[in-house]
């Protein structure tokens, strides 16, 4: 009865571990997609970011790929009831868990540096808009995508030297780039179509890009911490299954040894009580032998 209960418990843990590893596969794909999305967002505004800002996103992608391969150890170990594979799965999962905690801490730690870093980079690069094509393309990208103009407001463009009036929009004696235009109107002058800006973006880019990077870093940290709870469950099930497999194998070996001992004893003496004992005749003293 105890053996049946043990085998039933081991089967329950095995199937639960298989379910957890299946969840790992799904969450790994989710982590990889989140990591690549955040990396793409960072890459779009990489001109204004430090290189270390990419580290949490890269680490999350690596963790997702590792978890896909690690899940194979859990599935194969659970199906074959291999203590070695299950323990390997649990150990590697514990190491990946440490990496995820590190990625979450790094992501949350960098959130505090985002505002200062972006403020410095935006203000330092803005004056080089017309002299540096890379600066121009980066500012045009964030102003078009984030629907903003300048760092705080469009008035920041008044500090940009050598702004040619024919390469932008003139507003209150300030030349701003065409990417600051929110709405245009087409006018026909002497059979020539001319796009005229009738509405500009009023918000600056600093608050919006800061919010974007801040939320992205928070999403990375939250995703890493969420998957850790699933990994803890997987680690507990893995060690429990390994322990159950060892106990089951020990019980099988003990039963096999008992059966062998019984067979040996039965072969030596099938029924020792019913065996006929030999009779020895001893002649009395003085008896003559014919």
C-alpha positions in Angstrom: 0.0 0.0 0.0 2.8 2.4 0.9 4.6 1.5 -2.3 1.5 2.3 -4.4 1.0 5.6 -2.6 4.7 6.5 -3.3 4.4 5.6 -7.0 1.1 7.6 -7.3 2.8 10.6 -5.7 5.8 10.3 -8.0 3.6 10.2 -11.0 1.7 13.3 -9.8 5.0 15.2 -9.4 6.2 14.0 -12.8 3.2 15.2 -14.6 3.2 18.5 -12.7 6.9 19.0 -13.7 5.9 18.3 -17.3 3.3 21.0 -17.0 5.7 23.4 -15.5 8.3 22.8 -18.2 5.6 23.4 -20.8 4.8 26.7 -19.1 8.6 27.4 -19.3 8.6 27.0 -23.0 5.7 29.4 -23.4 7.2 31.9 -21.0 10.6 31.6 -22.6 9.0 32.6 -25.9 7.2 35.5 -24.2 10.5 36.6 -22.5 12.3 36.6 -25.8 9.6 38.6 -27.5 9.6 41.2 -24.7 13.3 41.4 -24.6 13.6 41.9 -28.4 10.8 44.5 -28.3 12.5 46.5 -25.6 15.8 46.1 -27.4 14.3 47.5 -30.6 12.8 50.4 -28.7 16.2 51.2 -27.1 17.9 50.8 -30.5 15.6 53.4 -32.1 16.7 56.0 -29.6 20.2 54.5 -29.0 21.8 57.8 -30.0 20.6 59.3 -26.7 21.3 56.3 -24.5 24.4 54.8 -22.9 25.5 51.4 -24.0 24.8 49.8 -20.5 21.1 50.5 -21.0 21.0 47.6 -23.4 22.4 45.1 -20.9 19.1 44.2 -19.2 17.3 43.7 -22.5 20.2 41.6 -23.8 20.3 39.5 -20.6 16.6 38.8 -20.8 16.9 37.6 -24.3 19.8 35.3 -23.4 17.8 34.0 -20.4 14.8 33.2 -22.6 17.0 31.2 -25.0 18.6 29.3 -22.1 15.2 28.4 -20.6 14.2 26.9 -24.0 17.1 24.5 -23.9 16.9 23.9 -20.1 13.3 22.8 -20.5 14.5 19.8 -22.6 16.3 18.5 -19.5 13.2 18.7 -17.4 10.9 17.0 -20.0 13.4 14.2 -20.9 14.3 13.7 -17.2 10.7 13.5 -16.1 9.7 11.1 -18.9 12.7 8.8 -18.5 12.6 9.2 -14.6 16.3 10.1 -14.7 17.6 11.5 -11.5 20.7 12.9 -13.2 18.7 14.9 -15.8 16.1 16.1 -13.3 18.9 17.3 -10.9 20.7 19.0 -13.8 17.5 20.7 -14.8 17.0 22.0 -11.2 20.6 23.2 -10.9 20.6 25.0 -14.2 17.2 26.5 -13.4 18.6 27.8 -10.1 21.5 29.4 -12.0 19.1 31.0 -14.5 17.1 32.2 -11.5 20.1 34.1 -10.2 20.6 35.7 -13.6 17.0 36.8 -13.7 17.2 38.4 -10.3 20.3 40.2 -11.5 18.6 41.4 -14.6 15.6 42.7 -12.6 17.9 44.6 -10.2 19.8 46.1 -13.0 16.7 47.2 -14.9 15.2 48.8 -11.8 18.5 50.4 -10.9 18.8 52.0 -14.3 15.4 53.6 -14.0 16.8 56.2 -11.7 19.5 57.2 -14.2 17.2 57.6 -17.2 15.9 61.1 -16.6 19.4 62.7 -15.9 21.0 60.8 -18.8 18.4 61.7 -21.4 18.2 65.4 -20.2 22.0 65.8 -20.6 22.2 63.9 -24.0 19.3 65.8 -25.6 20.5 69.2 -24.5 24.1 68.5 -25.5 23.3 67.2 -29.0 20.5 69.6 -29.9 22.8 72.5 -31.1 24.4 70.1 -33.6 21.2 69.4 -35.5 22.1 71.2 -38.7 25.8 70.3 -38.6 25.6 66.6 -37.8 23.4 64.3 -39.9 23.2 61.6 -37.2 21.9 64.1 -34.7 19.3 65.4 -37.3 18.0 61.9 -38.1 17.8 61.0 -34.4 15.8 64.1 -33.5 13.6 63.8 -36.5 12.8 60.2 -35.5 11.8 60.9 -31.9 9.9 64.1 -32.9 7.9 62.2 -35.5 7.3 59.0 -33.5 6.6 60.7 -30.1 4.8 63.7 -31.5 7.0 66.2 -29.7 9.2 69.2 -30.5 12.4 70.3 -28.8 13.6 69.2 -25.4 11.1 71.0 -23.2 9.2 73.0 -25.9 9.7 74.2 -29.4 11.5 77.3 -28.0 14.6 75.2 -27.4 15.3 75.5 -31.2 16.1 79.2 -30.7 19.4 78.1 -29.1 20.4 76.2 -32.2 22.9 78.3 -34.2 23.1 78.6 -38.0 19.5 77.5 -38.5 18.7 78.0 -42.2 15.1 79.4 -42.6 14.6 77.5 -45.9 15.2 74.1 -44.2 12.5 74.4 -41.5 9.4 76.1 -40.3 9.6 79.7 -39.1 7.6 80.3 -35.9 7.9 83.6 -34.0 11.3 84.2 -35.6 12.4 80.7 -34.6 13.2 78.0 -37.2 12.1 74.5 -36.2 12.5 71.3 -38.2 9.7 70.0 -40.3 9.5 67.0 -38.0 7.9 69.3 -35.4 4.9 69.8 -37.7 1.7 68.0 -36.5 -0.6 68.9 -39.3 -0.1 70.3 -42.8 -2.2 71.9 -45.4 -1.6 71.8 -49.1 -1.8 75.1 -51.0 -1.5 75.6 -54.7 0.5 78.7 -55.7 1.1 79.2 -59.5 0.3 75.5 -60.2 2.8 74.4 -57.5 1.7 72.4 -54.5 3.2 73.6 -51.3 2.7 71.9 -47.9 2.1 74.5 -45.2 2.3 73.6 -41.5 -0.8 74.8 -39.7 -0.2 73.0 -36.4 2.9 72.1 -34.4 3.6 69.7 -31.6 3.4 71.7 -28.3 5.0 69.1 -26.0 8.8 68.6 -25.5 10.5 65.3 -26.2 12.2 64.9 -22.9 9.2 63.9 -20.8 7.9 61.5 -23.5 11.2 59.7 -24.2 11.9 59.5 -20.5 8.5 57.9 -19.8 9.1 55.4 -22.7 12.5 54.3 -21.4 11.4 54.3 -17.8 8.4 52.1 -18.5 10.4 49.8 -20.7 13.0 49.3 -17.9 10.1 48.6 -15.5 8.6 46.1 -17.9 11.9 44.2 -18.1 12.2 44.1 -14.3 8.6 43.1 -13.8 8.9 40.3 -16.4 12.1 39.0 -14.9 10.6 38.9 -11.4 7.3 37.3 -12.6 9.1 34.4 -14.2 11.1 33.8 -11.1 8.0 32.5 -9.2 7.4 30.0 -11.9 11.0 28.9 -11.8 10.9 28.5 -8.0 7.9 26.1 -8.5 9.9 24.2 -11.1 12.9 23.9 -8.9 10.8 22.5 -6.0 9.1 20.0 -8.2 12.4 19.0 -9.8 14.1 18.2 -6.5 10.9 16.5 -5.2 10.8 14.3 -8.3 14.5 13.4 -8.1 14.0 12.4 -4.4 10.9 10.3 -5.3 12.8 8.6 -8.2 15.7 7.7 -5.8 13.2 6.3 -3.3 11.3 4.3 -5.9 14.6 2.9 -7.3 15.8 2.0 -3.8 12.5 0.3 -3.1 12.6 -1.7 -6.3 16.2 -2.8 -5.6 15.1 -3.9 -2.1 12.2 -5.9 -3.4 14.4 -7.5 -6.1 16.9 -8.5 -3.4 14.2 -10.0 -1.2 12.8 -12.0 -4.2 16.2 -13.3 -5.0 16.8 -14.3 -1.4 13.5 -16.1 -1.2 14.2 -18.0 -4.5 17.7 -19.0 -3.2 16.3 -20.3 0.1 13.4 -22.0 -1.7 15.8 -23.7 -4.1 18.1 -24.9 -1.2 15.3 -26.3 0.9 11.8 -26.3 -0.5 10.3 -28.0 2.7 13.0 -28.7 5.3 10.4 -30.0 7.9 9.2 -32.8 5.6 12.6 -34.1 4.5 13.4 -37.7 5.4 16.3 -38.1 7.8 18.8 -40.9 7.2 18.6 -43.9 9.6 21.9 -45.2 11.1 22.1 -48.7 12.5 24.5 -49.1 15.3 25.1 -52.8 16.5 24.8 -53.5 20.2 27.9 -54.5 22.2 28.3 -58.2 22.2 26.0 -58.7 19.2 27.3 -61.3 16.7 27.1 -60.6 13.2 26.0 -63.5 11.0 
